């Protein structure tokens, strides 16, 4: 677990399918748009869009695969601090 430098919220770092790091809210959120799949020790979870797994993703798949998460940039009140070109 980690802490957001902008708002102090607990976050989880995951890796996208293209190898980029992305922060997620620590707690699962049914309104989220990613599922985090564990990949073993010393590796961050893999963040996959729900539609990439199944375009009709539903409750049964959530029970099988895991929880849905919200990218932290969607909920951080200070997200503008992290945008490219933001004033310091």
TORTOR-146886 format. One record per residue (C-alpha): x, y, z; residue in three letters; residue number from 0. Coordinates in nm, 4 decimals, m for minus. Layout:
[r [X,Y,Z],"ALA",NUM]
...
// end
This chain:
[r [0.0000,0.0000,0.0000],"UNK",0]
[r [0.1028,0.3577,m0.0580],"UNK",1]
[r [m0.0250,0.7089,0.0111],"UNK",2]
[r [m0.1237,0.9660,m0.2526],"UNK",3]
[r [0.1140,1.2633,m0.2380],"UNK",4]
[r [m0.1720,1.4942,m0.3367],"UNK",5]
[r [m0.4481,1.4080,m0.0926],"UNK",6]
[r [m0.3056,1.1539,0.1536],"UNK",7]
[r [m0.5492,0.8772,0.0574],"UNK",8]
[r [m0.4414,0.5137,0.0683],"UNK",9]
[r [m0.3721,0.3847,m0.2822],"UNK",10]
[r [m0.2569,0.0684,m0.4553],"UNK",11]
[r [m0.0108,0.0846,m0.7441],"UNK",12]
[r [m0.0838,m0.1490,m1.0340],"UNK",13]
[r [0.0603,m0.2006,m1.3791],"UNK",14]
[r [m0.1450,m0.1562,m1.6940],"UNK",15]
[r [m0.1292,m0.4004,m1.9854],"UNK",16]
[r [0.1154,m0.1658,m2.1609],"UNK",17]
[r [0.3510,m0.1626,m1.8623],"UNK",18]
[r [0.2645,0.1778,m1.7143],"UNK",19]
[r [0.2149,0.2274,m1.3416],"UNK",20]
[r [m0.1249,0.3556,m1.2300],"UNK",21]
[r [m0.2613,0.4337,m0.8816],"UNK",22]
[r [m0.5973,0.2958,m0.7668],"UNK",23]
[r [m0.8124,0.3684,m0.4647],"UNK",24]
[r [m0.7288,0.1137,m0.1959],"UNK",25]
[r [m1.0836,m0.0102,m0.1440],"UNK",26]
[r [m1.2802,m0.1936,m0.4143],"UNK",27]
[r [m1.5524,0.0119,m0.5823],"UNK",28]
[r [m1.8348,m0.1382,m0.7923],"UNK",29]
[r [m1.8400,0.1883,m0.9878],"UNK",30]
[r [m1.4764,0.1368,m1.0899],"UNK",31]
[r [m1.3647,0.0303,m1.4357],"UNK",32]
[r [m1.0652,m0.1955,m1.3717],"UNK",33]
[r [m1.0040,m0.5315,m1.2130],"UNK",34]
[r [m0.6718,m0.5863,m1.0391],"UNK",35]
[r [m0.5244,m0.9321,m1.0850],"UNK",36]
[r [m0.2504,m1.0483,m0.8495],"UNK",37]
[r [0.0671,m1.1753,m1.0141],"UNK",38]
[r [0.2631,m1.3133,m0.7227],"UNK",39]
[r [0.5220,m1.1779,m0.4826],"UNK",40]
[r [0.7281,m0.8730,m0.5759],"UNK",41]
[r [0.5053,m0.7851,m0.8726],"UNK",42]
[r [0.2334,m0.5207,m0.8766],"UNK",43]
[r [m0.1180,m0.6297,m0.9667],"UNK",44]
[r [m0.2155,m0.6178,m1.3331],"UNK",45]
[r [m0.4927,m0.3643,m1.4031],"UNK",46]
[r [m0.7262,m0.4710,m1.6818],"UNK",47]
[r [m1.0318,m0.2884,m1.8164],"UNK",48]
[r [m1.3470,m0.4859,m1.7430],"UNK",49]
[r [m1.4477,m0.4982,m2.1093],"UNK",50]
[r [m1.1152,m0.6591,m2.1957],"UNK",51]
[r [m1.2095,m0.9555,m1.9793],"UNK",52]
[r [m1.5742,m0.9749,m2.0855],"UNK",53]
[r [m1.7879,m0.7061,m2.2505],"UNK",54]
[r [m2.0799,m0.8253,m2.0344],"UNK",55]
[r [m1.8851,m0.8383,m1.7086],"UNK",56]
[r [m2.1202,m0.9131,m1.4230],"UNK",57]
[r [m2.1441,m1.0131,m1.0592],"UNK",58]
[r [m2.0534,m1.3760,m1.1241],"UNK",59]
[r [m1.7214,m1.2800,m1.2835],"UNK",60]
[r [m1.6458,m1.0426,m0.9953],"UNK",61]
[r [m1.6931,m1.3302,m0.7503],"UNK",62]
[r [m1.4600,m1.5480,m0.9562],"UNK",63]
[r [m1.1852,m1.3033,m1.0506],"UNK",64]
[r [m1.1772,m1.0454,m0.7740],"UNK",65]
[r [m1.2834,m0.6930,m0.6969],"UNK",66]
[r [m1.3330,m0.3925,m0.9208],"UNK",67]
[r [m1.1276,m0.0803,m0.8501],"UNK",68]
[r [m1.1468,0.2888,m0.9338],"UNK",69]
[r [m0.8378,0.4633,m1.0737],"UNK",70]
[r [m0.7316,0.7161,m0.8095],"UNK",71]
[r [m0.7133,1.0011,m1.0615],"UNK",72]
[r [m1.0941,0.9765,m1.0845],"UNK",73]
[r [m1.1413,1.0445,m0.7113],"UNK",74]
[r [m0.8372,1.2489,m0.6009],"UNK",75]
[r [m0.9433,1.6039,m0.5109],"UNK",76]
[r [m0.5937,1.7252,m0.6064],"UNK",77]
[r [m0.5596,1.5452,m0.9410],"UNK",78]
[r [m0.4767,1.8733,m1.1177],"UNK",79]
[r [m0.1464,1.8800,m0.9221],"UNK",80]
[r [m0.0335,1.5762,m1.1200],"UNK",81]
[r [m0.1284,1.6868,m1.4701],"UNK",82]
[r [0.1582,1.7616,m1.7062],"UNK",83]
[r [0.2499,2.1269,m1.6941],"UNK",84]
[r [0.0859,2.1841,m1.3558],"UNK",85]
[r [0.2390,2.4721,m1.1622],"UNK",86]
[r [0.4461,2.3700,m0.8607],"UNK",87]
// end
